Amino acid sequence: MRELALKYGCNPNQKPARVYMADGSALPFRVLSGAPGYINLLDALNAWQLVRALKAATGLPAAASFKHVSPAGAAVAVPMDSSLKRAYFVDDVPGLDDSPLAVAYARARGADRLCSFGDFIALSDPCDETTARIIGREVSDGVIAPGYSEAALAILAKKRKGSYAVLAMEAGYAPKPREARDVFGITLEQGYNDAEIDESLLANIVTANSTLPAAAKRDLMVALITLKYTQSNSVCFVKDGQVIGNGAGQQSRVHCTRLAGSKADLWHLRQHEKALNLPFKEGTGRPEKDNAVDDYLSGRAGGSPDDWQALFTREPEPFTEAERQAWMRTLAGVSLGSDAFFPFPDSIDRAAESGVRYVAQPGGSVRDDLVIEACNRYGMVMAMTGLRLFHH
């Protein structure tokens, strides 16, 4: 297939729309089911690059959950404990522990379920039946993977009455060394960002604490690769092989950090026993549960004292500030990546509140010494990579 007509571009008034190769060659993906849209393809092609890079850097199956050309979640296959499965609503998935790819997607989708609602999914490996079953029951726009088992494709082809977009990506496809885009009728050209992200970027440790465990190196790889495909400015928090907070597209770096940190905090709070044991009525949907858990942990009870009756069998016990603070003190060992240098130490101060222990950032600020000093104050390990990762 050399060209695919699209319903419209970013918005319904932007017609006509299509996807094609400028040199007239065949597209490097096939549409197996449904019809992807313009934004779907922006998500799919960025997400595919991300999971391909994660697999290359870690050797583990990887998955990403994209929304509006930034990752809502990304993860590699690290085993999940029972509390995390419950928080992600996947404790009832048969065979989950036997499918590393399904674990990777469960992590990618589950860490920020509100932002992953209606996502476009990328998988580094051929989609198996267990992964397809998880995808099949979530609200999602489509998936891209290098292949699908017969059983997986049968499940996905039935989703949304056959309109769910299922794309098969040519695994060996490599883009040309230059890429171009038009803005206001003017063409801009640049070299393709082929910078490789591997553990060699972590060699320049500038803090007093220089102990960087293997798990932290893996998590920093996940953070940096995620940032490479996130709208800048961006800061990314990672733990146990998964993004737990992605602060994307902010003009101020400290606002990126605050956004990512608030998401990481909610991720951790969702694993508190009070959140795990909310008395939902039987038949309550996962999206409704997601919103209710977020409201509960954020201290928003709704517009009326009786709102709980719509979702719960009884009124939930309040989640006190003392309980919140005590639980947050158990969050530790978090890794943080930044797509550009920290101009001030304020981001480090905020990161410390969310259990950050390991940091990777390019360096190059005139205030690097103040940032290093802040890391030393918290006992953090910081590597300066020398690699900026802006993405627009």
C-alpha positions in Angstrom: 0.0 0.0 0.0 1.5 3.3 -1.1 -1.1 5.7 0.2 -4.0 5.7 2.7 -6.8 8.2 2.6 -7.8 9.6 6.1 -11.2 10.9 7.2 -9.6 14.2 8.1 -6.5 15.8 9.6 -6.2 17.0 13.2 -9.7 18.5 13.1 -12.8 17.7 11.0 -12.4 20.9 8.9 -8.9 19.8 7.8 -9.6 18.0 4.5 -8.5 16.2 2.5 -6.0 14.1 4.5 -3.8 11.2 3.6 -0.6 9.3 4.6 2.0 8.4 2.0 5.7 8.0 1.4 7.3 11.1 -0.3 9.5 8.8 -2.5 6.5 6.8 -3.7 7.5 3.6 -1.9 5.2 1.4 0.0 4.1 2.4 3.5 6.0 0.4 6.2 2.8 -0.6 8.0 -0.4 -2.5 7.1 -3.9 -1.8 8.3 -5.3 -5.2 9.4 -8.6 -3.8 10.8 -10.4 -0.5 11.2 -9.3 2.9 9.9 -6.7 5.0 11.7 -7.0 8.7 11.9 -4.4 11.4 11.4 -3.7 11.9 15.2 -3.8 8.1 15.6 -0.9 7.8 13.2 1.0 10.5 14.9 0.6 8.6 18.1 1.3 5.2 16.5 4.5 6.2 14.8 5.9 8.0 17.8 4.9 5.2 20.1 6.4 2.5 17.9 9.8 4.3 17.9 9.6 4.4 21.7 8.9 0.7 22.3 11.5 -0.3 19.7 14.1 1.8 21.5 13.0 0.4 24.9 13.4 -3.2 23.7 16.8 -2.4 22.2 18.1 -0.7 25.4 16.7 -3.2 28.0 16.2 -6.5 26.1 12.7 -6.6 27.6 9.3 -6.6 25.8 7.9 -3.0 26.0 4.6 -1.2 25.6 3.5 2.3 25.4 0.1 4.1 25.8 0.0 7.3 23.8 -2.4 10.3 23.8 -2.0 13.4 21.7 1.5 12.6 20.6 2.9 12.1 24.1 3.1 8.9 26.2 0.6 8.6 29.0 2.5 5.5 30.0 5.4 3.3 28.9 6.9 0.2 30.5 9.0 -2.8 30.1 8.1 -6.3 31.3 8.9 -6.4 35.1 6.7 -8.7 37.2 3.8 -7.2 39.1 2.8 -7.8 42.7 -0.8 -8.4 43.8 -1.4 -4.9 45.0 -0.3 -3.3 41.7 -2.5 -5.8 39.8 -5.5 -4.7 41.9 -4.7 -1.0 41.4 -4.5 -1.5 37.7 -7.7 -3.7 37.5 -5.8 -6.7 36.0 -5.8 -9.1 38.9 -8.5 -11.1 37.1 -6.6 -11.5 33.8 -5.8 -15.3 33.3 -2.3 -16.0 32.2 -1.0 -12.5 32.9 2.2 -13.6 34.6 3.0 -16.0 31.7 3.0 -13.1 29.1 5.8 -10.6 29.5 4.3 -8.4 26.8 0.9 -8.4 28.6 2.7 -7.4 31.8 4.4 -4.5 29.9 1.1 -3.2 28.5 -0.7 -3.7 31.9 2.0 -1.5 33.4 2.0 1.1 30.6 -1.8 1.4 30.7 -2.3 1.1 34.4 0.1 3.7 35.8 -2.0 6.7 34.7 -5.3 5.2 33.7 -7.1 8.6 33.4 -4.7 9.8 30.8 -4.6 6.5 29.0 -8.3 6.5 28.4 -8.8 6.3 24.6 -5.1 5.7 24.0 -3.2 4.4 21.0 -1.0 1.4 22.0 2.4 0.3 20.7 3.9 -3.1 21.4 7.5 -4.1 20.8 6.7 -7.7 20.2 4.0 -9.6 18.3 0.7 -9.3 20.2 -0.4 -12.5 21.9 -3.9 -13.5 23.1 -3.4 -12.4 26.7 -2.3 -8.9 25.7 -5.2 -8.7 23.2 -7.7 -9.6 26.0 -6.4 -6.7 28.1 -6.6 -4.3 25.2 -10.1 -5.7 24.2 -11.7 -4.5 27.4 -10.2 -1.1 27.6 -11.3 2.2 25.9 -8.7 2.6 23.2 -8.3 3.9 19.6 -5.9 1.4 18.2 -2.7 -0.6 18.4 0.5 -1.0 16.4 2.8 -4.0 16.7 5.1 -6.0 14.5 2.6 -8.8 14.3 -0.4 -10.6 15.9 -1.2 -14.1 16.8 -4.3 -15.5 15.1 -6.2 -15.5 18.4 -5.1 -12.0 19.2 -6.2 -10.6 15.8 -9.5 -12.3 16.1 -10.1 -10.5 19.5 -9.0 -7.1 18.3 -10.9 -7.3 14.9 -14.1 -7.5 16.9 -13.4 -4.5 19.0 -15.6 -1.4 18.4 -17.7 -3.5 15.9 -14.7 -3.9 13.6 -13.7 -0.2 13.6 -10.7 -0.6 16.0 -7.5 0.3 14.2 -5.0 -2.6 14.1 -1.7 -1.8 12.5 1.2 -4.2 11.6 4.5 -2.4 11.5 7.4 -3.6 9.4 9.9 -4.4 12.2 13.0 -3.7 10.1 11.9 -0.4 8.7 14.4 2.5 9.1 13.6 6.1 8.2 15.8 8.2 5.9 18.5 10.3 7.6 16.6 13.6 7.0 13.0 14.5 7.8 10.9 17.4 6.8 7.7 19.1 7.8 5.6 22.0 6.5 4.5 24.8 8.8 2.4 27.6 7.3 3.4 26.4 3.9 7.1 26.6 4.8 9.3 23.5 4.8 11.7 22.8 7.7 14.2 20.0 7.4 16.5 18.4 10.0 18.4 15.2 10.6 16.4 12.3 12.0 17.1 12.0 15.8 19.0 8.8 15.7 20.8 9.4 19.0 21.1 6.1 20.8 20.2 5.9 24.5 22.1 3.3 26.5 23.8 3.0 29.8 26.9 4.7 28.6 25.0 8.0 29.0 25.0 7.4 32.8 28.8 7.3 33.2 29.3 10.9 34.2 28.0 10.9 37.8 28.6 14.3 39.4 27.2 13.8 42.9 28.8 12.6 46.1 26.6 9.5 46.0 27.7 7.5 43.0 26.0 4.1 43.6 23.7 3.4 40.7 22.0 -0.1 41.0 21.1 -2.1 37.9 17.3 -1.4 38.5 18.0 2.3 38.6 20.0 2.2 35.4 17.1 0.3 33.7 14.6 2.9 35.0 16.7 5.8 33.8 16.8 4.2 30.4 13.0 4.0 30.4 12.8 7.7 31.5 15.2 9.0 28.9 13.7 7.0 26.0 10.2 8.1 27.0 11.4 11.7 27.0 12.8 11.4 23.5 9.2 10.9 22.3 7.4 13.3 24.6 6.4 16.9 23.8 8.9 19.2 25.4 9.6 20.5 27.9 9.3 17.2 29.8 10.3 15.5 33.0 9.7 11.8 33.6 9.4 9.8 36.8 10.0 6.0 36.6 9.9 3.1 39.0 10.1 -0.7 38.5 10.4 -0.3 34.7 7.4 1.9 34.2 6.6 5.5 33.8 4.7 6.6 36.9 4.5 10.3 36.1 5.2 12.1 32.8 5.2 15.9 32.9 4.9 16.9 29.2 4.7 20.0 27.2 5.2 22.7 29.9 7.1 25.9 29.3 8.7 25.8 32.7 10.8 22.9 33.9 9.7 23.1 37.4 6.1 22.9 36.2 7.0 19.7 34.3 8.4 18.3 37.5 5.4 19.3 39.6 3.1 17.7 37.0 5.1 14.5 36.8 5.5 14.4 40.6 1.7 14.8 41.2 1.1 11.9 38.8 3.7 9.8 40.6 2.1 10.6 44.0 -1.3 9.5 42.8 0.2 6.4 41.3 1.6 5.5 44.8 -1.6 6.5 46.6 -3.7 4.2 44.5 -1.9 1.3 46.1 -3.0 2.3 49.6 -5.3 -0.2 51.2 -8.1 2.3 51.4 -8.0 2.9 47.6 -7.7 -0.8 46.9 -10.7 -1.6 49.1 -13.2 1.1 48.0 -16.7 -0.5 48.2 -17.7 -0.3 44.6 -21.1 -1.6 43.5 -21.0 -4.7 41.4 -21.0 -3.9 37.7 -19.2 -0.5 38.1 -17.1 0.0 35.0 -13.4 0.5 35.1 -13.5 4.1 33.7 -16.0 5.0 36.4 -13.7 3.4 39.0 -10.7 5.3 37.7 -12.4 8.6 38.1 -13.8 7.8 41.5 -10.4 6.6 42.8 -8.8 9.8 41.5 -11.5 12.0 43.2 -11.2 10.0 46.4 -7.4 10.4 46.6 -7.6 14.1 45.5 -10.0 14.9 48.3 -12.9 15.7 45.9 -16.1 14.2 47.1 -18.3 15.5 44.3 -21.1 18.0 44.2 -23.3 16.4 46.8 -22.8 14.5 50.1 -24.9 11.7 48.6 -22.8 11.3 45.4 -21.2 8.2 46.9 -24.5 6.3 46.5 -24.2 6.1 42.7 -21.0 4.1 42.8 -20.5 2.6 46.3 -22.4 0.2 48.5 -21.6 2.4 51.5 -19.9 5.8 52.1 -16.1 5.4 51.9 -14.1 6.2 54.9 -12.2 9.5 54.6 -8.6 9.4 53.5 -6.9 11.6 56.1 -4.0 13.9 55.5 -2.0 12.0 58.2 -2.7 8.7 56.3 -1.6 10.4 53.0 1.6 11.7 54.5 2.5 8.4 56.1 1.9 6.5 52.9 3.9 8.9 50.8 6.9 8.5 53.1 7.0 4.9 51.8 7.6 6.0 48.2 11.4 5.6 47.5 13.9 4.6 44.8 12.2 6.6 42.0 14.2 7.6 38.9 13.9 10.9 37.2 14.9 12.0 33.7 14.8 15.5 32.2 14.9 16.3 28.5 17.1 19.4 29.2 19.1 20.9 32.0 17.6 22.1 35.3 18.0 25.9 35.4 17.4 26.0 39.1 17.4 23.5 42.0 13.6 23.8 42.6 12.9 20.8 40.5 15.2 18.7 42.6 13.4 19.9 45.8 10.0 18.9 44.3 11.4 15.5 43.1 12.6 14.7 46.6 9.0 14.9 47.8 8.1 12.0 45.5 10.8 9.6 46.5 13.3 10.4 43.7 16.7 8.9 44.3 18.3 8.8 40.9 18.5 11.6 38.3 19.6 11.8 34.6 19.8 15.1 32.8 22.0 16.7 30.1 23.6 19.3 32.3 24.9 22.6 30.9 23.2 25.2 33.1 25.1 28.1 34.6 23.6 26.9 37.9 24.7 23.2 37.6 26.6 23.6 40.9 23.4 24.5 42.7 21.5 21.6 41.2 24.4 19.2 42.2 24.4 20.7 45.7 20.6 20.1 46.0 21.1 16.4 44.9 23.8 16.0 47.5 21.5 17.4 50.2 19.0 14.6 49.5 21.5 11.9 48.9 20.6 11.5 45.3 22.7 10.1 42.5 22.8 12.3 39.4 24.3 11.6 36.0 24.8 14.3 33.4 24.3 12.7 30.0 25.3 15.6 27.7 22.3 14.7 25.5 19.4 17.1 25.1 16.1 15.3 24.1 13.8 18.0 22.9 10.8 16.7 20.8 8.3 18.9 19.0 
